[in-house]
């Protein structure tokens, strides 16, 4: 009998789902990403008819609010929105459970970064705070609708912090070179 029990995880936490987002694109009316000194990006879904030799039907494409079509790449905006749904915990140690911590101390009040999913039946917001010290590259994360804390993968957070650069059209200037009088970069 013991040989059948060996493969089972030793802790209840190891059995926990690593999935963070339990809702679909179809249930989402809007995604809002906001960060300290980063601004705000709002993505809205749009149903689009697809007709190809392999498929006929509808799909969802995501559009950034406040952008002209020439200012962003449609495929990149949709891929970025879908990437937000891909957030998974790195491993069973990523779940920290309910912690008696002060959210301000960990950069969660106000959050360094937040992702709000506006759904048909309410809102779900993920709050991201400070980066872990030591070996890991994760950021502390909290689901706003309950008191559990997590470590979110650093790669995910860094990509989201790029905000509109994830889908912005790379053509920066449509001005002839000799017409430019002054040009500078601003770090945000």
VENJOCOR-V332111 format. One record per residue. N is the residue number from 1. RES is the residue in one small letter. PSI is psi in radians with two decimals (none if undefined). Layout:
BEGIN
n:N res:RES psi:PSI
n:N res:RES psi:PSI
END
This chain:
BEGIN
n:1 res:x psi:-0.65
n:2 res:x psi:-0.57
n:3 res:x psi:-0.44
n:4 res:x psi:-0.40
n:5 res:x psi:-0.37
n:6 res:x psi:-0.77
n:7 res:x psi:-0.25
n:8 res:x psi:2.46
n:9 res:x psi:2.59
n:10 res:x psi:-0.40
n:11 res:x psi:2.72
n:12 res:x psi:-0.60
n:13 res:x psi:-0.57
n:14 res:x psi:-0.37
n:15 res:x psi:-0.19
n:16 res:x psi:2.45
n:17 res:x psi:2.47
n:18 res:x psi:-0.08
n:19 res:x psi:2.37
n:20 res:x psi:-0.71
n:21 res:x psi:2.07
n:22 res:x psi:0.39
n:23 res:x psi:2.89
n:24 res:x psi:2.97
n:25 res:x psi:-0.67
n:26 res:x psi:-0.48
n:27 res:x psi:-0.13
n:28 res:x psi:2.23
n:29 res:x psi:-0.37
n:30 res:x psi:2.61
n:31 res:x psi:2.23
n:32 res:x psi:2.19
n:33 res:x psi:2.22
n:34 res:x psi:2.45
n:35 res:x psi:2.63
n:36 res:x psi:2.18
n:37 res:x psi:0.28
n:38 res:x psi:-0.31
n:39 res:x psi:-2.75
n:40 res:x psi:2.40
n:41 res:x psi:2.32
n:42 res:x psi:2.22
n:43 res:x psi:2.34
n:44 res:x psi:2.45
n:45 res:x psi:2.63
n:46 res:x psi:2.18
n:47 res:x psi:2.31
n:48 res:x psi:2.36
n:49 res:x psi:2.37
n:50 res:x psi:2.30
n:51 res:x psi:1.99
n:52 res:x psi:2.96
n:53 res:x psi:-0.48
n:54 res:x psi:-0.41
n:55 res:x psi:2.52
n:56 res:x psi:2.25
n:57 res:x psi:-2.71
n:58 res:x psi:2.61
n:59 res:x psi:2.93
n:60 res:x psi:2.27
n:61 res:x psi:2.56
n:62 res:x psi:2.37
n:63 res:x psi:2.32
n:64 res:x psi:2.27
n:65 res:x psi:2.39
n:66 res:x psi:0.10
n:67 res:x psi:2.44
n:68 res:x psi:2.66
n:69 res:x psi:-0.55
n:70 res:x psi:-0.27
n:71 res:x psi:-0.16
n:72 res:x psi:2.79
n:73 res:x psi:2.10
n:74 res:x psi:-0.82
n:75 res:x psi:-0.67
n:76 res:x psi:-0.67
n:77 res:x psi:-0.74
n:78 res:x psi:-0.76
n:79 res:x psi:-0.67
n:80 res:x psi:-0.80
n:81 res:x psi:-0.76
n:82 res:x psi:-0.54
n:83 res:x psi:-0.61
n:84 res:x psi:-0.53
n:85 res:x psi:-0.19
n:86 res:x psi:0.00
n:87 res:x psi:2.08
n:88 res:x psi:2.58
n:89 res:x psi:2.51
n:90 res:x psi:-0.78
n:91 res:x psi:-3.10
n:92 res:x psi:-0.38
n:93 res:x psi:-0.17
n:94 res:x psi:-0.38
n:95 res:x psi:2.10
n:96 res:x psi:-0.20
n:97 res:x psi:-2.85
n:98 res:x psi:2.20
n:99 res:x psi:2.41
n:100 res:x psi:1.17
n:101 res:x psi:2.76
n:102 res:x psi:2.02
n:103 res:x psi:-0.56
n:104 res:x psi:-0.67
n:105 res:x psi:-0.48
n:106 res:x psi:0.30
n:107 res:x psi:0.47
n:108 res:x psi:-0.12
n:109 res:x psi:1.60
n:110 res:x psi:2.72
n:111 res:x psi:2.61
n:112 res:x psi:-0.58
n:113 res:x psi:2.47
n:114 res:x psi:2.55
n:115 res:x psi:2.03
n:116 res:x psi:2.18
n:117 res:x psi:1.98
n:118 res:x psi:1.99
n:119 res:x psi:2.98
n:120 res:x psi:-0.55
n:121 res:x psi:0.47
n:122 res:x psi:-2.74
n:123 res:x psi:2.63
n:124 res:x psi:2.11
n:125 res:x psi:2.34
n:126 res:x psi:2.25
n:127 res:x psi:2.34
n:128 res:x psi:2.36
n:129 res:x psi:-2.40
n:130 res:x psi:2.79
n:131 res:x psi:2.55
n:132 res:x psi:2.57
n:133 res:x psi:2.58
n:134 res:x psi:-2.51
n:135 res:x psi:-0.70
n:136 res:x psi:2.82
n:137 res:x psi:0.45
n:138 res:x psi:2.83
n:139 res:x psi:2.54
n:140 res:x psi:2.45
n:141 res:x psi:2.57
n:142 res:x psi:2.39
n:143 res:x psi:2.20
n:144 res:x psi:-0.34
n:145 res:x psi:0.02
n:146 res:x psi:3.11
n:147 res:x psi:0.35
n:148 res:x psi:2.58
n:149 res:x psi:2.72
n:150 res:x psi:2.90
n:151 res:x psi:2.09
n:152 res:x psi:2.47
n:153 res:x psi:2.32
n:154 res:x psi:-0.65
n:155 res:x psi:-0.72
n:156 res:x psi:-0.87
n:157 res:x psi:-0.77
n:158 res:x psi:-0.71
n:159 res:x psi:-0.74
n:160 res:x psi:-0.64
n:161 res:x psi:-0.28
n:162 res:x psi:-0.25
n:163 res:x psi:-2.19
n:164 res:x psi:-0.23
n:165 res:x psi:-0.29
n:166 res:x psi:-0.37
n:167 res:x psi:-0.02
n:168 res:x psi:2.49
n:169 res:x psi:2.25
n:170 res:x psi:-0.13
n:171 res:x psi:1.77
n:172 res:x psi:-0.75
n:173 res:x psi:2.33
n:174 res:x psi:0.68
n:175 res:x psi:2.38
n:176 res:x psi:2.47
n:177 res:x psi:-0.72
n:178 res:x psi:-0.16
n:179 res:x psi:-0.22
n:180 res:x psi:2.14
n:181 res:x psi:-0.69
n:182 res:x psi:2.55
n:183 res:x psi:2.36
n:184 res:x psi:2.83
n:185 res:x psi:2.53
n:186 res:x psi:2.28
n:187 res:x psi:2.33
n:188 res:x psi:none
END
